[in-house]
Structure formats: structure tokens, C-alpha cells
Amino acid sequence: MARAENRVKKEDRLFSLILALVSSREGLTKNEILKTVRGYSDIYDFNGNTSLDKMFERDKDEIRSMGVIIDTLELPEEEGQTHHIRYSISRRNYDFPEDVTFSSDELTLLNVAANAWREASLSSDSRHALTKIKSLGVSANDPLIGVAPHIRTNDRAFAAIEDALENELILSFSYLKPGDSKPQQRTASPLAVLNWGGLWYVLAFDLDVQAERTFLLKRIVSVPTRIPQKTYPLSPEQYAQRLQQELESLTRLNSASVSVVPGSDAQLRLASKYQLDPTHTSLSFGYSDVELLADDLAVFGGQLTVESPPELIHAVRSRLVTISALHEGRN
């Protein structure tokens, strides 16, 4: 087995998997993927590797959480034989509707993304992977432009969380909850990582309370360290999908109302973010975390007034008072 430090990075492995599934015309079986795709083939064990199977299942869930549709094909005569299921990604799922148009700035960004795809898909590693796929007798197209590669976050905790997910590790880290003056030490095993609403969340099993907890990566204030010689085996569950559903449910349950100054930056930005009428000065929208929303609203200062709920009014006011006190202290 390859040494841990030589393993392919997760984002490279996901990119290689997407490339292989887009390029194969008839799809690939799991065994073909594990033997040929970069990131799996490096540590493939012909005698079977349970951790590699789990890695593939987690990668499928993450790709689907990114909005990429993975098609499966199971022949009637092979029903129930999961090792014969073929996986593929259809190009037609990425065709833009005829009525969709783009501004010049949007086209520029799309071209940048296309160039990133082109460079990666023409790399020696990608060409070598396609050659191996073809050697199995599987028809494969040339690398295609149309699927955006996964961009890595800059959060300090991300790399350690990612490694823990892949290897079912238990981590120790300092976590600063809103309202606390000092961070608390937490011990937890990550179950899923999700980018939602522009922020990174991690669902984990907290060993201190023996229950699942959701952490915000920006609130992890130390680089997580591994608890030596301990692991936390994951059950085959779509944790990322469940986390997203929970966040969406919270957003539907919690509603905030604010009044904004006409023509202000607050009016334009909030209307755009929550897809509201940009001419309205009374805005209502859902949220999942009152502290996060308070952080977002406080930056607008006097450009808005929070109408409800009371806990949001208090959270925003306390932030403004703190900011005012800090500025007074510098005078």
C-alpha cells in the first residue's frame, strides 16, 4: 500500500474520477474505477480493500452533493450483483437551456474555469488514466470541457478534516463558540464536510458528548491533531446529504426581517443574496444560524434595522456595541 504522505490529494482524486466517468461512453464498474483512476489505483489491493471501497462511496456522495449527476446502469440479468453496476456522467446533463444568457463578466469567469479544466484534463496523469481505461476494453472519449474542478478551501482545519474523513480518524481541536471568550477543546470524528451558503461545515461525532454535532470550520481556531492509535469506523450513510437537509430545514424554520436604507449597499447585497426584489426596503428571509447571520448584518451598520426575531436583534446590537467600544478605545 502507498505511504500516506504520497497519497493523491482528495480534490485531485475527485477530479480524476469525474474525468473518467465523463470520458467513458458505457460507464465503468467500481472495480475498473479502483484499478485505473488516479487516487484509487495508487493504493489498490487485488485482494480487496474495505477502506478503498468506503473512500469510493464517500467520493460518490461528495460529487453528487456538488450537483454532479452520476448515472448508474444495472443490466436485468445482473440485478443484485453490485460489482457489475456501471457508473457514468452524461454530457447532456451539462447542456445549458436555450434561454440562458451570460454577461461579459460571467463569460470571462466561465472561460477561466474552462481553461482550468482543459489544463488538468490534458495533464500526463489524466492521459495515463484514460489509456488504462481504454486498455480494459472500455470505450473512452478525449478529455472534455464542461465539469468544473473542485476548488480547495483555505480553512486551516480543512486538510486535517479531509484526512480524518478518508482514514476514519479522531481529531482534537480548539473550537470557539459565539459568545465565548475562550475556545473549548473538542474531540470528534468527522462524518462529512459540506460547503453550504458559502461556508464550510463539518458533521462529526463528538466523543465528549457521545452525539453528532455540526461545527463551522471558521470557528475551529487550531490545527486539528489526530488522537493516536484510535479510529472511528463510519457506517455507510450519506452524511453530507443529511447535513444539507438539516441546514435547509433550519432555514425554512427560522425567518428574519430587516428594514434597509433605500439605495444602500445593504439593500442591494441582501436582495441579491436572498433573491428578493431589489426595490423593497423591508426584507424577510430564512437563516440557519443566528450568530452567522448577525455577523453578516452587523457589517452594514446603520444601513439596516433588524425587526425580528428578538435574538437576532440582540446579537446584532451586541456586535455593534463591541465595535463601537473598540473604536472609542483607539481614540
GIMOVEN-V983631 format. One record per residue. N is the residue number from 1. RES is the residue in one small letter. PHI is phi in whole degrees, 0 to 359 (999 if undefined). OMEGA is omega in whole degrees, -180 to 180 (NA if undefined). Layout:
BEGIN
n=N res=RES phi=PHI omega=OMEGA
n=N res=RES phi=PHI omega=OMEGA
END
This chain:
BEGIN
n=1 res=m phi=999 omega=-179
n=2 res=a phi=294 omega=177
n=3 res=r phi=291 omega=-173
n=4 res=a phi=303 omega=-175
n=5 res=e phi=289 omega=-180
n=6 res=n phi=261 omega=-179
n=7 res=r phi=291 omega=178
n=8 res=v phi=292 omega=179
n=9 res=k phi=297 omega=-175
n=10 res=k phi=301 omega=-178
n=11 res=e phi=296 omega=176
n=12 res=d phi=292 omega=180
n=13 res=r phi=293 omega=179
n=14 res=l phi=297 omega=178
n=15 res=f phi=299 omega=-179
n=16 res=s phi=295 omega=179
n=17 res=l phi=294 omega=178
n=18 res=i phi=299 omega=179
n=19 res=l phi=302 omega=-179
n=20 res=a phi=295 omega=-177
n=21 res=l phi=289 omega=177
n=22 res=v phi=287 omega=-173
n=23 res=s phi=280 omega=-178
n=24 res=s phi=280 omega=-175
n=25 res=r phi=288 omega=-177
n=26 res=e phi=262 omega=-177
n=27 res=g phi=88 omega=-179
n=28 res=l phi=232 omega=173
n=29 res=t phi=283 omega=180
n=30 res=k phi=300 omega=-178
n=31 res=n phi=295 omega=177
n=32 res=e phi=296 omega=178
n=33 res=i phi=295 omega=-176
n=34 res=l phi=294 omega=-178
n=35 res=k phi=275 omega=-171
n=36 res=t phi=239 omega=-173
n=37 res=v phi=277 omega=180
n=38 res=r phi=301 omega=-177
n=39 res=g phi=105 omega=174
n=40 res=y phi=255 omega=-176
n=41 res=s phi=298 omega=-179
n=42 res=d phi=297 omega=-177
n=43 res=i phi=237 omega=-178
n=44 res=y phi=293 omega=179
n=45 res=d phi=240 omega=-177
n=46 res=f phi=295 omega=178
n=47 res=n phi=269 omega=179
n=48 res=g phi=104 omega=-177
n=49 res=n phi=215 omega=-177
n=50 res=t phi=298 omega=-179
n=51 res=s phi=295 omega=178
n=52 res=l phi=291 omega=176
n=53 res=d phi=299 omega=180
n=54 res=k phi=295 omega=178
n=55 res=m phi=299 omega=179
n=56 res=f phi=297 omega=180
n=57 res=e phi=296 omega=179
n=58 res=r phi=293 omega=179
n=59 res=d phi=295 omega=177
n=60 res=k phi=300 omega=180
n=61 res=d phi=297 omega=-177
n=62 res=e phi=291 omega=178
n=63 res=i phi=298 omega=178
n=64 res=r phi=294 omega=179
n=65 res=s phi=292 omega=176
n=66 res=m phi=279 omega=-180
n=67 res=g phi=95 omega=179
n=68 res=v phi=273 omega=-179
n=69 res=i phi=272 omega=176
n=70 res=i phi=259 omega=179
n=71 res=d phi=275 omega=175
n=72 res=t phi=237 omega=179
n=73 res=l phi=230 omega=178
n=74 res=e phi=232 omega=-179
n=75 res=l phi=291 omega=-177
n=76 res=p phi=305 omega=-177
n=77 res=e phi=286 omega=180
n=78 res=e phi=244 omega=-178
n=79 res=e phi=299 omega=-180
n=80 res=g phi=92 omega=179
n=81 res=q phi=264 omega=-171
n=82 res=t phi=299 omega=-178
n=83 res=h phi=289 omega=178
n=84 res=h phi=262 omega=179
n=85 res=i phi=296 omega=-180
n=86 res=r phi=255 omega=-179
n=87 res=y phi=249 omega=179
n=88 res=s phi=204 omega=174
n=89 res=i phi=235 omega=-176
n=90 res=s phi=275 omega=178
n=91 res=r phi=294 omega=-177
n=92 res=r phi=294 omega=177
n=93 res=n phi=290 omega=-178
n=94 res=y phi=249 omega=175
n=95 res=d phi=286 omega=179
n=96 res=f phi=284 omega=174
n=97 res=p phi=302 omega=-176
n=98 res=e phi=298 omega=-177
n=99 res=d phi=272 omega=180
n=100 res=v phi=274 omega=177
n=101 res=t phi=234 omega=-178
n=102 res=f phi=230 omega=175
n=103 res=s phi=284 omega=-180
n=104 res=s phi=297 omega=179
n=105 res=d phi=294 omega=180
n=106 res=e phi=294 omega=178
n=107 res=l phi=295 omega=177
n=108 res=t phi=298 omega=179
n=109 res=l phi=296 omega=179
n=110 res=l phi=295 omega=178
n=111 res=n phi=293 omega=176
n=112 res=v phi=299 omega=179
n=113 res=a phi=297 omega=180
n=114 res=a phi=296 omega=178
n=115 res=n phi=293 omega=177
n=116 res=a phi=298 omega=177
n=117 res=w phi=297 omega=-176
n=118 res=r phi=298 omega=-178
n=119 res=e phi=298 omega=-178
n=120 res=a phi=291 omega=-176
n=121 res=s phi=287 omega=179
n=122 res=l phi=262 omega=-180
n=123 res=s phi=292 omega=-179
n=124 res=s phi=297 omega=179
n=125 res=d phi=297 omega=-179
n=126 res=s phi=292 omega=179
n=127 res=r phi=296 omega=180
n=128 res=h phi=295 omega=179
n=129 res=a phi=297 omega=180
n=130 res=l phi=294 omega=178
n=131 res=t phi=298 omega=179
n=132 res=k phi=294 omega=178
n=133 res=i phi=298 omega=-180
n=134 res=k phi=295 omega=-179
n=135 res=s phi=294 omega=178
n=136 res=l phi=278 omega=-177
n=137 res=g phi=90 omega=-180
n=138 res=v phi=266 omega=178
n=139 res=s phi=292 omega=-178
n=140 res=a phi=222 omega=174
n=141 res=n phi=279 omega=172
n=142 res=d phi=292 omega=178
n=143 res=p phi=307 omega=-173
n=144 res=l phi=245 omega=173
n=145 res=i phi=264 omega=180
n=146 res=g phi=151 omega=176
n=147 res=v phi=240 omega=-176
n=148 res=a phi=284 omega=177
n=149 res=p phi=293 omega=-179
n=150 res=h phi=284 omega=-178
n=151 res=i phi=265 omega=-175
n=152 res=r phi=281 omega=177
n=153 res=t phi=281 omega=179
n=154 res=n phi=265 omega=180
n=155 res=d phi=303 omega=-177
n=156 res=r phi=298 omega=-176
n=157 res=a phi=280 omega=-169
n=158 res=f phi=299 omega=-176
n=159 res=a phi=299 omega=-179
n=160 res=a phi=292 omega=178
n=161 res=i phi=297 omega=-180
n=162 res=e phi=300 omega=179
n=163 res=d phi=295 omega=180
n=164 res=a phi=295 omega=178
n=165 res=l phi=297 omega=-176
n=166 res=e phi=290 omega=-174
n=167 res=n phi=246 omega=177
n=168 res=e phi=55 omega=-177
n=169 res=l phi=268 omega=174
n=170 res=i phi=250 omega=-175
n=171 res=l phi=242 omega=172
n=172 res=s phi=241 omega=-178
n=173 res=f phi=204 omega=177
n=174 res=s phi=267 omega=-176
n=175 res=y phi=233 omega=-178
n=176 res=l phi=258 omega=178
n=177 res=k phi=282 omega=178
n=178 res=p phi=302 omega=179
n=179 res=g phi=93 omega=179
n=180 res=d phi=273 omega=178
n=181 res=s phi=272 omega=180
n=182 res=k phi=230 omega=178
n=183 res=p phi=287 omega=176
n=184 res=q phi=254 omega=177
n=185 res=q phi=277 omega=-180
n=186 res=r phi=239 omega=177
n=187 res=t phi=235 omega=-173
n=188 res=a phi=206 omega=176
n=189 res=s phi=246 omega=-179
n=190 res=p phi=297 omega=177
n=191 res=l phi=250 omega=-180
n=192 res=a phi=194 omega=174
n=193 res=v phi=240 omega=-176
n=194 res=l phi=219 omega=171
n=195 res=n phi=264 omega=-175
n=196 res=w phi=219 omega=-179
n=197 res=g phi=64 omega=179
n=198 res=g phi=84 omega=180
n=199 res=l phi=236 omega=179
n=200 res=w phi=262 omega=177
n=201 res=y phi=243 omega=173
n=202 res=v phi=231 omega=172
n=203 res=l phi=270 omega=-176
n=204 res=a phi=217 omega=172
n=205 res=f phi=267 omega=-178
n=206 res=d phi=276 omega=-177
n=207 res=l phi=288 omega=-180
n=208 res=d phi=289 omega=-179
n=209 res=v phi=249 omega=179
n=210 res=q phi=55 omega=180
n=211 res=a phi=201 omega=177
n=212 res=e phi=286 omega=176
n=213 res=r phi=222 omega=176
n=214 res=t phi=255 omega=-180
n=215 res=f phi=247 omega=173
n=216 res=l phi=265 omega=-174
n=217 res=l phi=299 omega=-179
n=218 res=k phi=291 omega=179
n=219 res=r phi=266 omega=173
n=220 res=i phi=278 omega=-169
n=221 res=v phi=257 omega=175
n=222 res=s phi=225 omega=174
n=223 res=v phi=283 omega=-178
n=224 res=p phi=301 omega=178
n=225 res=t phi=242 omega=-178
n=226 res=r phi=282 omega=170
n=227 res=i phi=281 omega=-173
n=228 res=p phi=300 omega=171
n=229 res=q phi=59 omega=176
n=230 res=k phi=228 omega=177
n=231 res=t phi=227 omega=178
n=232 res=y phi=226 omega=-177
n=233 res=p phi=302 omega=-179
n=234 res=l phi=270 omega=174
n=235 res=s phi=277 omega=-178
n=236 res=p phi=288 omega=-178
n=237 res=e phi=226 omega=179
n=238 res=q phi=274 omega=-175
n=239 res=y phi=296 omega=-177
n=240 res=a phi=298 omega=179
n=241 res=q phi=295 omega=180
n=242 res=r phi=294 omega=178
n=243 res=l phi=298 omega=179
n=244 res=q phi=297 omega=179
n=245 res=q phi=297 omega=179
n=246 res=e phi=293 omega=178
n=247 res=l phi=293 omega=178
n=248 res=e phi=295 omega=179
n=249 res=s phi=295 omega=178
n=250 res=l phi=298 omega=-180
n=251 res=t phi=295 omega=178
n=252 res=r phi=288 omega=-177
n=253 res=l phi=280 omega=-175
n=254 res=n phi=256 omega=-179
n=255 res=s phi=233 omega=178
n=256 res=a phi=243 omega=177
n=257 res=s phi=232 omega=179
n=258 res=v phi=225 omega=172
n=259 res=s phi=250 omega=-177
n=260 res=v phi=243 omega=177
n=261 res=v phi=288 omega=-179
n=262 res=p phi=304 omega=178
n=263 res=g phi=78 omega=-178
n=264 res=s phi=281 omega=176
n=265 res=d phi=297 omega=179
n=266 res=a phi=299 omega=-179
n=267 res=q phi=297 omega=-177
n=268 res=l phi=292 omega=-175
n=269 res=r phi=288 omega=-179
n=270 res=l phi=290 omega=178
n=271 res=a phi=297 omega=179
n=272 res=s phi=290 omega=-177
n=273 res=k phi=296 omega=-176
n=274 res=y phi=257 omega=175
n=275 res=q phi=54 omega=-180
n=276 res=l phi=247 omega=178
n=277 res=d phi=295 omega=-175
n=278 res=p phi=289 omega=178
n=279 res=t phi=268 omega=-178
n=280 res=h phi=280 omega=177
n=281 res=t phi=255 omega=174
n=282 res=s phi=251 omega=-173
n=283 res=l phi=242 omega=176
n=284 res=s phi=231 omega=-177
n=285 res=f phi=201 omega=180
n=286 res=g phi=273 omega=178
n=287 res=y phi=209 omega=-178
n=288 res=s phi=255 omega=-175
n=289 res=d phi=218 omega=-176
n=290 res=v phi=295 omega=-179
n=291 res=e phi=290 omega=177
n=292 res=l phi=296 omega=179
n=293 res=l phi=296 omega=178
n=294 res=a phi=299 omega=176
n=295 res=d phi=301 omega=-178
n=296 res=d phi=293 omega=-175
n=297 res=l phi=283 omega=-176
n=298 res=a phi=298 omega=-177
n=299 res=v phi=293 omega=-179
n=300 res=f phi=274 omega=176
n=301 res=g phi=53 omega=-176
n=302 res=g phi=282 omega=180
n=303 res=q phi=283 omega=180
n=304 res=l phi=212 omega=174
n=305 res=t phi=231 omega=179
n=306 res=v phi=281 omega=-179
n=307 res=e phi=266 omega=-179
n=308 res=s phi=193 omega=0
n=309 res=p phi=278 omega=-177
n=310 res=p phi=303 omega=-178
n=311 res=e phi=294 omega=178
n=312 res=l phi=286 omega=177
n=313 res=i phi=302 omega=-180
n=314 res=h phi=297 omega=-177
n=315 res=a phi=295 omega=180
n=316 res=v phi=291 omega=-180
n=317 res=r phi=299 omega=-179
n=318 res=s phi=296 omega=178
n=319 res=r phi=292 omega=180
n=320 res=l phi=294 omega=177
n=321 res=v phi=297 omega=179
n=322 res=t phi=296 omega=179
n=323 res=i phi=297 omega=179
n=324 res=s phi=297 omega=-180
n=325 res=a phi=296 omega=179
n=326 res=l phi=295 omega=-179
n=327 res=h phi=290 omega=179
n=328 res=e phi=295 omega=-179
n=329 res=g phi=292 omega=-179
n=330 res=r phi=269 omega=-178
n=331 res=n phi=276 omega=NA
END
